[in-house]
């Protein structure tokens, strides 16, 4: 997911996206531990997407305070 796409989302949409990414990350970790994971690179992609979403939420929070 690109950062520009995240910037276009509303705060509620971002919160939903973050919850979905967290669930997906959890499921991927479980699959990895049980040996069922097909694409291990997906874990890193999800982690980076979570970081992008959290960064955007934090920047909006700081902008609201200023």
mmCIF file of the N, C-alpha and C atoms, coordinates in Angstrom:
data_MODEL
# 
_entry.id   MODEL 
# 
loop_
_atom_site.group_PDB 
_atom_site.id 
_atom_site.type_symbol 
_atom_site.label_atom_id 
_atom_site.label_alt_id 
_atom_site.label_comp_id 
_atom_site.label_asym_id 
_atom_site.label_entity_id 
_atom_site.label_seq_id 
_atom_site.pdbx_PDB_ins_code 
_atom_site.Cartn_x 
_atom_site.Cartn_y 
_atom_site.Cartn_z 
_atom_site.occupancy 
_atom_site.B_iso_or_equiv 
_atom_site.pdbx_formal_charge 
_atom_site.auth_seq_id 
_atom_site.auth_comp_id 
_atom_site.auth_asym_id 
_atom_site.auth_atom_id 
_atom_site.pdbx_PDB_model_num 
ATOM 1   N N  . UNK A 1 1  ? 0.854   -1.167  0.000  1.00 0.00 ? 1  UNK A N  1 
ATOM 2   C CA . UNK A 1 1  ? 0.000   0.000   0.000  1.00 0.00 ? 1  UNK A CA 1 
ATOM 3   C C  . UNK A 1 1  ? 0.900   1.229   0.000  1.00 0.00 ? 1  UNK A C  1 
ATOM 4   N N  . UNK A 1 2  ? 0.552   2.169   -0.833 1.00 0.00 ? 2  UNK A N  1 
ATOM 5   C CA . UNK A 1 2  ? 1.353   3.380   -0.929 1.00 0.00 ? 2  UNK A CA 1 
ATOM 6   C C  . UNK A 1 2  ? 0.892   4.407   0.094  1.00 0.00 ? 2  UNK A C  1 
ATOM 7   N N  . UNK A 1 3  ? 1.834   5.234   0.522  1.00 0.00 ? 3  UNK A N  1 
ATOM 8   C CA . UNK A 1 3  ? 1.537   6.253   1.522  1.00 0.00 ? 3  UNK A CA 1 
ATOM 9   C C  . UNK A 1 3  ? 0.520   7.260   0.984  1.00 0.00 ? 3  UNK A C  1 
ATOM 10  N N  . UNK A 1 4  ? 0.569   7.548   -0.298 1.00 0.00 ? 4  UNK A N  1 
ATOM 11  C CA . UNK A 1 4  ? -0.381  8.503   -0.875 1.00 0.00 ? 4  UNK A CA 1 
ATOM 12  C C  . UNK A 1 4  ? -1.812  7.989   -0.762 1.00 0.00 ? 4  UNK A C  1 
ATOM 13  N N  . UNK A 1 5  ? -1.980  6.692   -0.882 1.00 0.00 ? 5  UNK A N  1 
ATOM 14  C CA . UNK A 1 5  ? -3.302  6.089   -0.735 1.00 0.00 ? 5  UNK A CA 1 
ATOM 15  C C  . UNK A 1 5  ? -3.802  6.221   0.710  1.00 0.00 ? 5  UNK A C  1 
ATOM 16  N N  . UNK A 1 6  ? -2.883  6.065   1.644  1.00 0.00 ? 6  UNK A N  1 
ATOM 17  C CA . UNK A 1 6  ? -3.239  6.164   3.058  1.00 0.00 ? 6  UNK A CA 1 
ATOM 18  C C  . UNK A 1 6  ? -3.639  7.595   3.394  1.00 0.00 ? 6  UNK A C  1 
ATOM 19  N N  . UNK A 1 7  ? -2.933  8.564   2.831  1.00 0.00 ? 7  UNK A N  1 
ATOM 20  C CA . UNK A 1 7  ? -3.236  9.972   3.109  1.00 0.00 ? 7  UNK A CA 1 
ATOM 21  C C  . UNK A 1 7  ? -4.633  10.362  2.640  1.00 0.00 ? 7  UNK A C  1 
ATOM 22  N N  . UNK A 1 8  ? -5.143  9.682   1.622  1.00 0.00 ? 8  UNK A N  1 
ATOM 23  C CA . UNK A 1 8  ? -6.466  9.981   1.086  1.00 0.00 ? 8  UNK A CA 1 
ATOM 24  C C  . UNK A 1 8  ? -7.590  9.416   1.954  1.00 0.00 ? 8  UNK A C  1 
ATOM 25  N N  . UNK A 1 9  ? -7.264  8.480   2.836  1.00 0.00 ? 9  UNK A N  1 
ATOM 26  C CA . UNK A 1 9  ? -8.274  7.826   3.668  1.00 0.00 ? 9  UNK A CA 1 
ATOM 27  C C  . UNK A 1 9  ? -8.687  8.719   4.836  1.00 0.00 ? 9  UNK A C  1 
ATOM 28  N N  . UNK A 1 10 ? -9.895  8.465   5.334  1.00 0.00 ? 10 UNK A N  1 
ATOM 29  C CA . UNK A 1 10 ? -10.337 9.142   6.544  1.00 0.00 ? 10 UNK A CA 1 
ATOM 30  C C  . UNK A 1 10 ? -9.737  8.423   7.755  1.00 0.00 ? 10 UNK A C  1 
ATOM 31  N N  . UNK A 1 11 ? -9.866  9.043   8.907  1.00 0.00 ? 11 UNK A N  1 
ATOM 32  C CA . UNK A 1 11 ? -9.309  8.461   10.121 1.00 0.00 ? 11 UNK A CA 1 
ATOM 33  C C  . UNK A 1 11 ? -9.960  7.113   10.440 1.00 0.00 ? 11 UNK A C  1 
ATOM 34  N N  . UNK A 1 12 ? -11.256 7.007   10.206 1.00 0.00 ? 12 UNK A N  1 
ATOM 35  C CA . UNK A 1 12 ? -11.964 5.752   10.477 1.00 0.00 ? 12 UNK A CA 1 
ATOM 36  C C  . UNK A 1 12 ? -11.506 4.643   9.526  1.00 0.00 ? 12 UNK A C  1 
ATOM 37  N N  . UNK A 1 13 ? -11.318 5.000   8.264  1.00 0.00 ? 13 UNK A N  1 
ATOM 38  C CA . UNK A 1 13 ? -10.851 4.010   7.284  1.00 0.00 ? 13 UNK A CA 1 
ATOM 39  C C  . UNK A 1 13 ? -9.448  3.532   7.635  1.00 0.00 ? 13 UNK A C  1 
ATOM 40  N N  . UNK A 1 14 ? -8.627  4.450   8.108  1.00 0.00 ? 14 UNK A N  1 
ATOM 41  C CA . UNK A 1 14 ? -7.266  4.072   8.501  1.00 0.00 ? 14 UNK A CA 1 
ATOM 42  C C  . UNK A 1 14 ? -7.300  3.136   9.701  1.00 0.00 ? 14 UNK A C  1 
ATOM 43  N N  . UNK A 1 15 ? -8.181  3.405   10.647 1.00 0.00 ? 15 UNK A N  1 
ATOM 44  C CA . UNK A 1 15 ? -8.293  2.544   11.827 1.00 0.00 ? 15 UNK A CA 1 
ATOM 45  C C  . UNK A 1 15 ? -8.724  1.128   11.430 1.00 0.00 ? 15 UNK A C  1 
ATOM 46  N N  . UNK A 1 16 ? -9.665  1.042   10.502 1.00 0.00 ? 16 UNK A N  1 
ATOM 47  C CA . UNK A 1 16 ? -10.118 -0.265  10.011 1.00 0.00 ? 16 UNK A CA 1 
ATOM 48  C C  . UNK A 1 16 ? -8.978  -0.971  9.288  1.00 0.00 ? 16 UNK A C  1 
ATOM 49  N N  . UNK A 1 17 ? -8.241  -0.232  8.470  1.00 0.00 ? 17 UNK A N  1 
ATOM 50  C CA . UNK A 1 17 ? -7.121  -0.800  7.729  1.00 0.00 ? 17 UNK A CA 1 
ATOM 51  C C  . UNK A 1 17 ? -6.056  -1.319  8.687  1.00 0.00 ? 17 UNK A C  1 
ATOM 52  N N  . UNK A 1 18 ? -5.784  -0.553  9.745  1.00 0.00 ? 18 UNK A N  1 
ATOM 53  C CA . UNK A 1 18 ? -4.787  -0.980  10.730 1.00 0.00 ? 18 UNK A CA 1 
ATOM 54  C C  . UNK A 1 18 ? -5.222  -2.272  11.426 1.00 0.00 ? 18 UNK A C  1 
ATOM 55  N N  . UNK A 1 19 ? -6.488  -2.356  11.781 1.00 0.00 ? 19 UNK A N  1 
ATOM 56  C CA . UNK A 1 19 ? -6.996  -3.578  12.415 1.00 0.00 ? 19 UNK A CA 1 
ATOM 57  C C  . UNK A 1 19 ? -6.873  -4.776  11.477 1.00 0.00 ? 19 UNK A C  1 
ATOM 58  N N  . UNK A 1 20 ? -7.203  -4.570  10.208 1.00 0.00 ? 20 UNK A N  1 
ATOM 59  C CA . UNK A 1 20 ? -7.088  -5.653  9.229  1.00 0.00 ? 20 UNK A CA 1 
ATOM 60  C C  . UNK A 1 20 ? -5.638  -6.102  9.049  1.00 0.00 ? 20 UNK A C  1 
ATOM 61  N N  . UNK A 1 21 ? -4.726  -5.131  8.988  1.00 0.00 ? 21 UNK A N  1 
ATOM 62  C CA . UNK A 1 21 ? -3.311  -5.471  8.834  1.00 0.00 ? 21 UNK A CA 1 
ATOM 63  C C  . UNK A 1 21 ? -2.778  -6.205  10.051 1.00 0.00 ? 21 UNK A C  1 
ATOM 64  N N  . UNK A 1 22 ? -3.212  -5.798  11.239 1.00 0.00 ? 22 UNK A N  1 
ATOM 65  C CA . UNK A 1 22 ? -2.784  -6.490  12.452 1.00 0.00 ? 22 UNK A CA 1 
ATOM 66  C C  . UNK A 1 22 ? -3.274  -7.933  12.464 1.00 0.00 ? 22 UNK A C  1 
ATOM 67  N N  . UNK A 1 23 ? -4.521  -8.144  12.049 1.00 0.00 ? 23 UNK A N  1 
ATOM 68  C CA . UNK A 1 23 ? -5.060  -9.508  11.971 1.00 0.00 ? 23 UNK A CA 1 
ATOM 69  C C  . UNK A 1 23 ? -4.284  -10.333 10.953 1.00 0.00 ? 23 UNK A C  1 
ATOM 70  N N  . UNK A 1 24 ? -4.013  -9.732  9.803  1.00 0.00 ? 24 UNK A N  1 
ATOM 71  C CA . UNK A 1 24 ? -3.284  -10.453 8.765  1.00 0.00 ? 24 UNK A CA 1 
ATOM 72  C C  . UNK A 1 24 ? -1.873  -10.803 9.247  1.00 0.00 ? 24 UNK A C  1 
ATOM 73  N N  . UNK A 1 25 ? -1.228  -9.858  9.917  1.00 0.00 ? 25 UNK A N  1 
ATOM 74  C CA . UNK A 1 25 ? 0.107   -10.123 10.445 1.00 0.00 ? 25 UNK A CA 1 
ATOM 75  C C  . UNK A 1 25 ? 0.101   -11.263 11.445 1.00 0.00 ? 25 UNK A C  1 
ATOM 76  N N  . UNK A 1 26 ? -0.900  -11.272 12.301 1.00 0.00 ? 26 UNK A N  1 
ATOM 77  C CA . UNK A 1 26 ? -1.025  -12.357 13.278 1.00 0.00 ? 26 UNK A CA 1 
ATOM 78  C C  . UNK A 1 26 ? -1.218  -13.704 12.566 1.00 0.00 ? 26 UNK A C  1 
ATOM 79  N N  . UNK A 1 27 ? -2.114  -13.723 11.599 1.00 0.00 ? 27 UNK A N  1 
ATOM 80  C CA . UNK A 1 27 ? -2.369  -14.964 10.868 1.00 0.00 ? 27 UNK A CA 1 
ATOM 81  C C  . UNK A 1 27 ? -1.127  -15.450 10.126 1.00 0.00 ? 27 UNK A C  1 
ATOM 82  N N  . UNK A 1 28 ? -0.364  -14.530 9.561  1.00 0.00 ? 28 UNK A N  1 
ATOM 83  C CA . UNK A 1 28 ? 0.862   -14.924 8.867  1.00 0.00 ? 28 UNK A CA 1 
ATOM 84  C C  . UNK A 1 28 ? 1.893   -15.496 9.834  1.00 0.00 ? 28 UNK A C  1 
ATOM 85  N N  . UNK A 1 29 ? 1.998   -14.899 11.020 1.00 0.00 ? 29 UNK A N  1 
ATOM 86  C CA . UNK A 1 29 ? 2.942   -15.433 12.013 1.00 0.00 ? 29 UNK A CA 1 
ATOM 87  C C  . UNK A 1 29 ? 2.530   -16.829 12.467 1.00 0.00 ? 29 UNK A C  1 
ATOM 88  N N  . UNK A 1 30 ? 1.238   -17.044 12.637 1.00 0.00 ? 30 UNK A N  1 
ATOM 89  C CA . UNK A 1 30 ? 0.754   -18.368 13.038 1.00 0.00 ? 30 UNK A CA 1 
ATOM 90  C C  . UNK A 1 30 ? 1.048   -19.384 11.933 1.00 0.00 ? 30 UNK A C  1 
ATOM 91  N N  . UNK A 1 31 ? 0.793   -18.991 10.692 1.00 0.00 ? 31 UNK A N  1 
ATOM 92  C CA . UNK A 1 31 ? 1.075   -19.889 9.568  1.00 0.00 ? 31 UNK A CA 1 
ATOM 93  C C  . UNK A 1 31 ? 2.560   -20.218 9.480  1.00 0.00 ? 31 UNK A C  1 
ATOM 94  N N  . UNK A 1 32 ? 3.395   -19.228 9.766  1.00 0.00 ? 32 UNK A N  1 
ATOM 95  C CA . UNK A 1 32 ? 4.831   -19.460 9.713  1.00 0.00 ? 32 UNK A CA 1 
ATOM 96  C C  . UNK A 1 32 ? 5.260   -20.471 10.774 1.00 0.00 ? 32 UNK A C  1 
ATOM 97  N N  . UNK A 1 33 ? 4.733   -20.321 11.972 1.00 0.00 ? 33 UNK A N  1 
ATOM 98  C CA . UNK A 1 33 ? 5.105   -21.223 13.063 1.00 0.00 ? 33 UNK A CA 1 
ATOM 99  C C  . UNK A 1 33 ? 4.614   -22.645 12.838 1.00 0.00 ? 33 UNK A C  1 
ATOM 100 N N  . UNK A 1 34 ? 3.473   -22.780 12.146 1.00 0.00 ? 34 UNK A N  1 
ATOM 101 C CA . UNK A 1 34 ? 2.932   -24.116 11.905 1.00 0.00 ? 34 UNK A CA 1 
ATOM 102 C C  . UNK A 1 34 ? 3.424   -24.713 10.592 1.00 0.00 ? 34 UNK A C  1 
ATOM 103 N N  . UNK A 1 35 ? 4.245   -23.971 9.858  1.00 0.00 ? 35 UNK A N  1 
ATOM 104 C CA . UNK A 1 35 ? 4.807   -24.487 8.618  1.00 0.00 ? 35 UNK A CA 1 
ATOM 105 C C  . UNK A 1 35 ? 3.868   -24.426 7.432  1.00 0.00 ? 35 UNK A C  1 
ATOM 106 N N  . UNK A 1 36 ? 2.828   -23.622 7.500  1.00 0.00 ? 36 UNK A N  1 
ATOM 107 C CA . UNK A 1 36 ? 1.850   -23.551 6.419  1.00 0.00 ? 36 UNK A CA 1 
ATOM 108 C C  . UNK A 1 36 ? 2.033   -22.325 5.531  1.00 0.00 ? 36 UNK A C  1 
ATOM 109 N N  . UNK A 1 37 ? 2.992   -21.459 5.853  1.00 0.00 ? 37 UNK A N  1 
ATOM 110 C CA . UNK A 1 37 ? 3.155   -20.209 5.128  1.00 0.00 ? 37 UNK A CA 1 
ATOM 111 C C  . UNK A 1 37 ? 3.766   -20.458 3.755  1.00 0.00 ? 37 UNK A C  1 
ATOM 112 N N  . UNK A 1 38 ? 3.109   -19.961 2.712  1.00 0.00 ? 38 UNK A N  1 
ATOM 113 C CA . UNK A 1 38 ? 3.586   -20.138 1.348  1.00 0.00 ? 38 UNK A CA 1 
ATOM 114 C C  . UNK A 1 38 ? 4.531   -19.013 0.931  1.00 0.00 ? 38 UNK A C  1 
ATOM 115 N N  . UNK A 1 39 ? 4.172   -17.766 1.263  1.00 0.00 ? 39 UNK A N  1 
ATOM 116 C CA . UNK A 1 39 ? 4.938   -16.607 0.829  1.00 0.00 ? 39 UNK A CA 1 
ATOM 117 C C  . UNK A 1 39 ? 5.457   -15.866 2.049  1.00 0.00 ? 39 UNK A C  1 
ATOM 118 N N  . UNK A 1 40 ? 6.691   -16.149 2.445  1.00 0.00 ? 40 UNK A N  1 
ATOM 119 C CA . UNK A 1 40 ? 7.231   -15.542 3.659  1.00 0.00 ? 40 UNK A CA 1 
ATOM 120 C C  . UNK A 1 40 ? 7.527   -14.058 3.484  1.00 0.00 ? 40 UNK A C  1 
ATOM 121 N N  . UNK A 1 41 ? 7.660   -13.576 2.268  1.00 0.00 ? 41 UNK A N  1 
ATOM 122 C CA . UNK A 1 41 ? 7.917   -12.156 2.023  1.00 0.00 ? 41 UNK A CA 1 
ATOM 123 C C  . UNK A 1 41 ? 6.712   -11.300 2.397  1.00 0.00 ? 41 UNK A C  1 
ATOM 124 N N  . UNK A 1 42 ? 5.545   -11.898 2.437  1.00 0.00 ? 42 UNK A N  1 
ATOM 125 C CA . UNK A 1 42 ? 4.322   -11.157 2.768  1.00 0.00 ? 42 UNK A CA 1 
ATOM 126 C C  . UNK A 1 42 ? 4.377   -10.591 4.189  1.00 0.00 ? 42 UNK A C  1 
ATOM 127 N N  . UNK A 1 43 ? 5.089   -11.278 5.083  1.00 0.00 ? 43 UNK A N  1 
ATOM 128 C CA . UNK A 1 43 ? 5.209   -10.805 6.463  1.00 0.00 ? 43 UNK A CA 1 
ATOM 129 C C  . UNK A 1 43 ? 5.865   -9.429  6.484  1.00 0.00 ? 43 UNK A C  1 
ATOM 130 N N  . UNK A 1 44 ? 6.949   -9.265  5.743  1.00 0.00 ? 44 UNK A N  1 
ATOM 131 C CA . UNK A 1 44 ? 7.648   -7.979  5.714  1.00 0.00 ? 44 UNK A CA 1 
ATOM 132 C C  . UNK A 1 44 ? 6.797   -6.895  5.074  1.00 0.00 ? 44 UNK A C  1 
ATOM 133 N N  . UNK A 1 45 ? 6.030   -7.232  4.060  1.00 0.00 ? 45 UNK A N  1 
ATOM 134 C CA . UNK A 1 45 ? 5.161   -6.260  3.404  1.00 0.00 ? 45 UNK A CA 1 
ATOM 135 C C  . UNK A 1 45 ? 4.100   -5.767  4.380  1.00 0.00 ? 45 UNK A C  1 
ATOM 136 N N  . UNK A 1 46 ? 3.518   -6.677  5.125  1.00 0.00 ? 46 UNK A N  1 
ATOM 137 C CA . UNK A 1 46 ? 2.481   -6.311  6.095  1.00 0.00 ? 46 UNK A CA 1 
ATOM 138 C C  . UNK A 1 46 ? 3.070   -5.452  7.207  1.00 0.00 ? 46 UNK A C  1 
ATOM 139 N N  . UNK A 1 47 ? 4.260   -5.798  7.681  1.00 0.00 ? 47 UNK A N  1 
ATOM 140 C CA . UNK A 1 47 ? 4.904   -5.005  8.730  1.00 0.00 ? 47 UNK A CA 1 
ATOM 141 C C  . UNK A 1 47 ? 5.163   -3.574  8.261  1.00 0.00 ? 47 UNK A C  1 
ATOM 142 N N  . UNK A 1 48 ? 5.592   -3.424  7.039  1.00 0.00 ? 48 UNK A N  1 
ATOM 143 C CA . UNK A 1 48 ? 5.853   -2.086  6.508  1.00 0.00 ? 48 UNK A CA 1 
ATOM 144 C C  . UNK A 1 48 ? 4.557   -1.310  6.303  1.00 0.00 ? 48 UNK A C  1 
ATOM 145 N N  . UNK A 1 49 ? 3.503   -1.998  5.884  1.00 0.00 ? 49 UNK A N  1 
ATOM 146 C CA . UNK A 1 49 ? 2.203   -1.335  5.729  1.00 0.00 ? 49 UNK A CA 1 
ATOM 147 C C  . UNK A 1 49 ? 1.678   -0.857  7.086  1.00 0.00 ? 49 UNK A C  1 
ATOM 148 N N  . UNK A 1 50 ? 1.848   -1.672  8.111  1.00 0.00 ? 50 UNK A N  1 
ATOM 149 C CA . UNK A 1 50 ? 1.425   -1.274  9.462  1.00 0.00 ? 50 UNK A CA 1 
ATOM 150 C C  . UNK A 1 50 ? 2.193   -0.026  9.885  1.00 0.00 ? 50 UNK A C  1 
ATOM 151 N N  . UNK A 1 51 ? 3.485   0.002   9.610  1.00 0.00 ? 51 UNK A N  1 
ATOM 152 C CA . UNK A 1 51 ? 4.295   1.162   9.976  1.00 0.00 ? 51 UNK A CA 1 
ATOM 153 C C  . UNK A 1 51 ? 3.826   2.408   9.228  1.00 0.00 ? 51 UNK A C  1 
ATOM 154 N N  . UNK A 1 52 ? 3.485   2.271   7.957  1.00 0.00 ? 52 UNK A N  1 
ATOM 155 C CA . UNK A 1 52 ? 2.999   3.413   7.181  1.00 0.00 ? 52 UNK A CA 1 
ATOM 156 C C  . UNK A 1 52 ? 1.691   3.953   7.754  1.00 0.00 ? 52 UNK A C  1 
ATOM 157 N N  . UNK A 1 53 ? 0.800   3.051   8.105  1.00 0.00 ? 53 UNK A N  1 
ATOM 158 C CA . UNK A 1 53 ? -0.491  3.466   8.648  1.00 0.00 ? 53 UNK A CA 1 
ATOM 159 C C  . UNK A 1 53 ? -0.302  4.155   9.996  1.00 0.00 ? 53 UNK A C  1 
ATOM 160 N N  . UNK A 1 54 ? 0.521   3.586   10.861 1.00 0.00 ? 54 UNK A N  1 
ATOM 161 C CA . UNK A 1 54 ? 0.756   4.192   12.168 1.00 0.00 ? 54 UNK A CA 1 
ATOM 162 C C  . UNK A 1 54 ? 1.432   5.552   12.041 1.00 0.00 ? 54 UNK A C  1 
ATOM 163 N N  . UNK A 1 55 ? 2.334   5.687   11.073 1.00 0.00 ? 55 UNK A N  1 
ATOM 164 C CA . UNK A 1 55 ? 3.006   6.959   10.845 1.00 0.00 ? 55 UNK A CA 1 
ATOM 165 C C  . UNK A 1 55 ? 2.006   8.026   10.438 1.00 0.00 ? 55 UNK A C  1 
ATOM 166 N N  . UNK A 1 56 ? 1.085   7.678   9.558  1.00 0.00 ? 56 UNK A N  1 
ATOM 167 C CA . UNK A 1 56 ? 0.074   8.638   9.116  1.00 0.00 ? 56 UNK A CA 1 
ATOM 168 C C  . UNK A 1 56 ? -0.849  9.026   10.272 1.00 0.00 ? 56 UNK A C  1 
ATOM 169 N N  . UNK A 1 57 ? -1.248  8.066   11.085 1.00 0.00 ? 57 UNK A N  1 
ATOM 170 C CA . UNK A 1 57 ? -2.089  8.373   12.246 1.00 0.00 ? 57 UNK A CA 1 
ATOM 171 C C  . UNK A 1 57 ? -1.364  9.309   13.198 1.00 0.00 ? 57 UNK A C  1 
ATOM 172 N N  . UNK A 1 58 ? -0.106  9.057   13.426 1.00 0.00 ? 58 UNK A N  1 
ATOM 173 C CA . UNK A 1 58 ? 0.670   9.895   14.338 1.00 0.00 ? 58 UNK A CA 1 
ATOM 174 C C  . UNK A 1 58 ? 0.845   11.304  13.768 1.00 0.00 ? 58 UNK A C  1 
ATOM 175 N N  . UNK A 1 59 ? 1.104   11.422  12.485 1.00 0.00 ? 59 UNK A N  1 
ATOM 176 C CA . UNK A 1 59 ? 1.286   12.745  11.895 1.00 0.00 ? 59 UNK A CA 1 
ATOM 177 C C  . UNK A 1 59 ? -0.019  13.550  11.956 1.00 0.00 ? 59 UNK A C  1 
ATOM 178 N N  . UNK A 1 60 ? -1.142  12.877  11.781 1.00 0.00 ? 60 UNK A N  1 
ATOM 179 C CA . UNK A 1 60 ? -2.434  13.563  11.907 1.00 0.00 ? 60 UNK A CA 1 
ATOM 180 C C  . UNK A 1 60 ? -2.674  13.996  13.347 1.00 0.00 ? 60 UNK A C  1 
ATOM 181 N N  . UNK A 1 61 ? -2.279  13.165  14.288 1.00 0.00 ? 61 UNK A N  1 
ATOM 182 C CA . UNK A 1 61 ? -2.448  13.497  15.697 1.00 0.00 ? 61 UNK A CA 1 
ATOM 183 C C  . UNK A 1 61 ? -1.610  14.732  16.056 1.00 0.00 ? 61 UNK A C  1 
ATOM 184 N N  . UNK A 1 62 ? -0.388  14.775  15.572 1.00 0.00 ? 62 UNK A N  1 
ATOM 185 C CA . UNK A 1 62 ? 0.481   15.923  15.843 1.00 0.00 ? 62 UNK A CA 1 
ATOM 186 C C  . UNK A 1 62 ? -0.017  17.181  15.152 1.00 0.00 ? 62 UNK A C  1 
ATOM 187 N N  . UNK A 1 63 ? -0.568  17.037  13.965 1.00 0.00 ? 63 UNK A N  1 
ATOM 188 C CA . UNK A 1 63 ? -1.090  18.188  13.239 1.00 0.00 ? 63 UNK A CA 1 
ATOM 189 C C  . UNK A 1 63 ? -2.324  18.755  13.948 1.00 0.00 ? 63 UNK A C  1 
ATOM 190 N N  . UNK A 1 64 ? -3.104  17.895  14.561 1.00 0.00 ? 64 UNK A N  1 
ATOM 191 C CA . UNK A 1 64 ? -4.289  18.348  15.283 1.00 0.00 ? 64 UNK A CA 1 
ATOM 192 C C  . UNK A 1 64 ? -3.906  19.121  16.544 1.00 0.00 ? 64 UNK A C  1 
ATOM 193 N N  . UNK A 1 65 ? -2.805  18.749  17.169 1.00 0.00 ? 65 UNK A N  1 
ATOM 194 C CA . UNK A 1 65 ? -2.359  19.438  18.379 1.00 0.00 ? 65 UNK A CA 1 
ATOM 195 C C  . UNK A 1 65 ? -1.775  20.806  18.066 1.00 0.00 ? 65 UNK A C  1 
ATOM 196 N N  . UNK A 1 66 ? -1.185  20.934  16.894 1.00 0.00 ? 66 UNK A N  1 
ATOM 197 C CA . UNK A 1 66 ? -0.504  22.198  16.532 1.00 0.00 ? 66 UNK A CA 1 
ATOM 198 C C  . UNK A 1 66 ? -1.481  23.275  16.133 1.00 0.00 ? 66 UNK A C  1 
# 
